[in-house]
Amino acid sequence: MADRTSPQVQDVFSVGSRISWGAILGGAFVALAVYFMLTVLGAAVGLSVMDQLTASNLQTGTLVWAILTLASALFVGGLVTSLFTVGENKVEAVLGGVIMWAFLVGLLLVLATTGVRAGFNGMVGLATVAQNAGLPNWERSAQEAGVSKGQSEEWRRKSATTADKAVTKLEDPATQKEVKEAATRATWYAFAGTWISMMAAAAGAWMGAGPTFRIVAVRTPVRMGTA
């Protein structure tokens, strides 16, 4: 008589990897789209109210908006990732959201690095073309535009004076201290924003976690005389 009170080995099949890469990619791209949309919105609002705000208020508002934008986008991305994953529990959903966050951060870093390299290579290429073509410098261009030689010399002296003042200011201990404090604050803000974005992705995935599928042993009555 067969024992029907517990699952049999042949009734259990491997589900393979528990990571749903399709859901992670979908959530990451949705988060990237939401981030781009909110960034454009913030830029439009900032340009509209720029004349009504001070430089300090504008800088603070930009920082707060950047953190809120990233957190909101990753919350939506984590939610989408979890909604398109089948059979996960809360812990697996949170881990899926964190993996989506890590993938998106890596993608943004790659895009930023590629953009910097492309911009640098473009500038180097333009400089090389200009040098090879023998384009005139700014003094020659000014003379061709009708600017006298004395005026060009005065512009050169003013430019050199401004550069010397800038170098002197940077060498000032008070200025160096201010720059160091500003860099320290920016680093801590970036660290806090990174953690907030990761927690937002995990929270969105936790909110979107659906019912968990589990194998449950069902006791069924066995009739006499059946094999």
C-alpha positions as CSV (number, residue, x, y, z in Angstrom):
1,M,0.0,0.0,0.0
2,A,1.5,3.3,-1.0
3,D,2.0,6.0,1.6
4,R,0.1,9.1,0.5
5,T,0.7,11.1,3.7
6,S,3.9,12.9,2.6
7,P,5.2,14.3,-0.7
8,Q,7.1,11.8,-2.9
9,V,10.5,12.5,-4.5
10,Q,9.0,12.3,-8.0
11,D,6.5,15.0,-7.0
12,V,9.2,17.6,-6.3
13,F,11.0,19.3,-9.2
14,S,13.9,21.8,-9.2
15,V,12.9,25.4,-9.9
16,G,16.5,26.3,-10.9
17,S,17.7,29.7,-9.9
18,R,15.4,31.7,-7.6
19,I,16.6,35.0,-9.2
20,S,14.2,36.3,-11.8
21,W,16.5,38.3,-14.1
22,G,13.6,39.3,-16.3
23,A,11.9,41.0,-13.4
24,I,15.1,42.6,-12.2
25,L,15.8,44.0,-15.7
26,G,12.3,45.3,-16.0
27,G,12.3,47.0,-12.6
28,A,15.7,48.5,-13.3
29,F,14.6,50.0,-16.6
30,V,11.4,51.3,-15.1
31,A,13.4,52.9,-12.3
32,L,15.7,54.5,-14.8
33,A,12.8,55.9,-16.8
34,V,11.2,57.3,-13.7
35,Y,14.5,58.8,-12.5
36,F,14.9,60.5,-15.9
37,M,11.4,61.9,-15.8
38,L,11.7,63.3,-12.3
39,T,15.1,64.7,-13.0
40,V,13.7,66.7,-16.0
41,L,10.8,67.8,-13.8
42,G,13.2,69.1,-11.2
43,A,15.2,70.9,-13.7
44,A,12.1,72.6,-15.1
45,V,10.9,73.6,-11.7
46,G,14.4,74.9,-10.7
47,L,14.7,77.0,-13.8
48,S,11.2,78.4,-13.2
49,V,11.8,79.6,-9.6
50,M,15.5,80.3,-9.9
51,D,15.0,84.1,-9.7
52,Q,12.9,83.8,-6.5
53,L,15.4,81.8,-4.5
54,T,18.8,82.5,-3.0
55,A,21.9,80.4,-4.0
56,S,21.8,78.6,-0.6
57,N,18.1,77.7,-0.9
58,L,18.6,76.6,-4.5
59,Q,21.5,74.3,-3.5
60,T,19.6,72.8,-0.6
61,G,16.5,72.2,-2.8
62,T,18.6,70.6,-5.5
63,L,20.2,68.2,-3.0
64,V,16.8,67.2,-1.4
65,W,15.2,66.8,-4.8
66,A,18.1,64.6,-6.0
67,I,17.7,62.2,-3.1
68,L,13.9,62.1,-3.3
69,T,14.1,61.5,-7.0
70,L,16.5,58.6,-6.7
71,A,14.6,57.1,-3.8
72,S,11.2,57.3,-5.6
73,A,12.6,55.8,-8.8
74,L,14.1,52.9,-7.0
75,F,11.0,52.3,-4.9
76,V,9.0,52.0,-8.1
77,G,11.7,49.8,-9.6
78,G,11.7,47.5,-6.6
79,L,7.9,47.3,-6.7
80,V,7.9,46.3,-10.3
81,T,10.6,43.7,-9.7
82,S,8.6,42.1,-7.0
83,L,5.3,42.2,-8.8
84,F,6.8,40.3,-11.8
85,T,8.5,37.7,-9.6
86,V,6.4,34.6,-8.9
87,G,6.3,32.6,-5.6
88,E,8.8,34.7,-3.6
89,N,8.5,35.4,0.1
90,K,9.2,38.7,1.8
91,V,12.9,38.0,2.3
92,E,13.4,36.9,-1.3
93,A,11.5,40.0,-2.5
94,V,13.7,42.3,-0.5
95,L,16.8,40.6,-1.9
96,G,15.5,40.9,-5.4
97,G,15.0,44.6,-4.8
98,V,18.5,45.0,-3.6
99,I,19.9,43.1,-6.6
100,M,17.9,45.4,-8.9
101,W,19.4,48.4,-7.0
102,A,22.9,47.0,-7.4
103,F,22.3,46.4,-11.1
104,L,21.0,49.9,-11.7
105,V,23.8,51.5,-9.8
106,G,26.4,49.6,-11.8
107,L,24.6,50.5,-15.0
108,L,24.6,54.2,-14.1
109,L,28.3,54.0,-13.2
110,V,29.1,52.4,-16.6
111,L,27.1,55.1,-18.4
112,A,28.8,57.9,-16.4
113,T,32.2,56.5,-17.1
114,T,31.4,56.0,-20.8
115,G,30.1,59.6,-21.0
116,V,33.2,61.0,-19.4
117,R,35.5,59.1,-21.7
118,A,33.5,60.1,-24.7
119,G,33.6,63.7,-23.7
120,F,37.3,63.6,-23.0
121,N,38.1,61.9,-26.3
122,G,35.9,64.4,-28.1
123,M,37.7,67.3,-26.6
124,V,41.1,65.8,-27.4
125,G,40.0,65.2,-31.0
126,L,38.8,68.8,-31.4
127,A,42.0,70.1,-30.0
128,T,44.0,67.9,-32.4
129,V,42.0,68.9,-35.4
130,A,42.3,72.6,-34.5
131,Q,46.1,72.2,-34.0
132,N,46.5,70.4,-37.3
133,A,44.4,72.8,-39.2
134,G,46.5,75.7,-38.0
135,L,43.5,77.7,-36.6
136,P,44.5,81.1,-35.2
137,N,44.6,81.7,-31.5
138,W,42.3,84.1,-29.7
139,E,44.7,87.1,-30.1
140,R,44.8,86.6,-33.9
141,S,41.1,86.2,-34.0
142,A,40.7,89.4,-32.0
143,Q,43.0,91.3,-34.4
144,E,41.1,90.1,-37.4
145,A,37.9,91.2,-35.7
146,G,39.3,94.8,-35.5
147,V,40.6,94.7,-31.9
148,S,43.8,96.8,-31.4
149,K,47.0,95.2,-30.2
150,G,47.0,97.3,-27.1
151,Q,43.5,96.1,-26.2
152,S,44.6,92.5,-26.7
153,E,47.6,93.1,-24.4
154,E,45.3,94.6,-21.7
155,W,43.0,91.5,-21.9
156,R,46.0,89.3,-21.5
157,R,47.2,91.2,-18.4
158,K,43.7,91.0,-16.9
159,S,43.5,87.3,-17.6
160,A,46.9,86.7,-16.0
161,T,45.9,88.8,-13.0
162,T,42.7,86.9,-12.5
163,A,44.5,83.6,-12.8
164,D,47.0,84.7,-10.2
165,K,44.3,85.8,-7.8
166,A,42.5,82.5,-8.2
167,V,45.7,80.5,-7.4
168,T,46.4,82.8,-4.4
169,K,42.9,82.2,-3.1
170,L,43.2,78.4,-3.5
171,E,46.5,78.5,-1.6
172,D,44.8,80.4,1.3
173,P,44.4,78.1,4.4
174,A,40.9,79.4,5.0
175,T,39.9,78.6,1.4
176,Q,41.4,75.1,1.6
177,K,39.5,74.5,4.8
178,E,36.2,75.5,3.2
179,V,36.9,73.3,0.2
180,K,37.7,70.4,2.5
181,E,34.5,70.9,4.6
182,A,32.4,71.1,1.4
183,A,34.0,67.9,0.0
184,T,33.4,66.2,3.3
185,R,29.7,67.2,3.4
186,A,29.2,66.1,-0.2
187,T,30.7,62.7,0.5
188,W,28.5,62.1,3.5
189,Y,25.4,63.3,1.5
190,A,26.4,60.8,-1.2
191,F,26.8,58.0,1.3
192,A,23.4,58.8,2.9
193,G,21.7,59.0,-0.5
194,T,23.1,55.7,-1.5
195,W,21.7,54.0,1.6
196,I,18.4,55.7,1.2
197,S,18.1,54.6,-2.4
198,M,18.9,51.0,-1.5
199,M,16.3,51.0,1.4
200,A,13.8,52.5,-1.0
201,A,14.3,49.7,-3.5
202,A,14.0,47.1,-0.8
203,A,10.8,48.7,0.6
204,G,9.2,48.8,-2.9
205,A,10.1,45.1,-3.4
206,W,8.7,44.2,0.1
207,M,5.4,46.1,-0.8
208,G,5.0,44.2,-4.0
209,A,5.7,40.7,-2.7
210,G,2.8,38.4,-3.5
211,P,1.6,35.1,-2.1
212,T,4.2,32.5,-1.4
213,F,3.8,29.1,-3.1
214,R,4.7,26.2,-0.8
215,I,4.4,22.4,-1.1
216,V,2.0,21.1,1.6
217,A,1.4,17.5,2.5
218,V,-2.3,16.6,2.1
219,R,-3.6,13.6,3.9
220,T,-6.1,11.7,1.8
221,P,-8.1,8.7,2.9
222,V,-7.0,5.4,1.4
223,R,-9.7,2.9,0.6
224,M,-9.1,-0.7,1.4
225,G,-8.1,-2.9,-1.5
226,T,-6.3,-0.2,-3.4
227,A,-2.7,-0.6,-4.2
